[in-house]
Amino acid sequence: MTSNEFKGTMIYTEEMMKKFLKPLQETPPEYMFIEKKIYLGKLSPQIYQYSFSLMSILNQILPNYAPYRDGEYLMALRRKK
């Protein structure tokens, strides 16, 4: 898979985004998994620029989680205390 094969998040409306983010805000999980290439900014700049849903999710996750462990394709993030 190349860095430009990201197909989107399947979140198409603001209401869907609110429904997705609400549990993360109310009861954030201790650990979260994310594709390593997304976390490291390895997708094309256009994807980060034009994918509102991806950026909304990253804006919720990145300030609140830190890298814990990583594998070849995934990273485990741990909630900051």
Summary of the structure (lengths in Angstrom):
residues: 81
radius of gyration: 12.8
end to end distance: 34.3
largest distance: 34.6
contacts: 177
relative contact order: 0.23
helix: 41%
strand: 21%
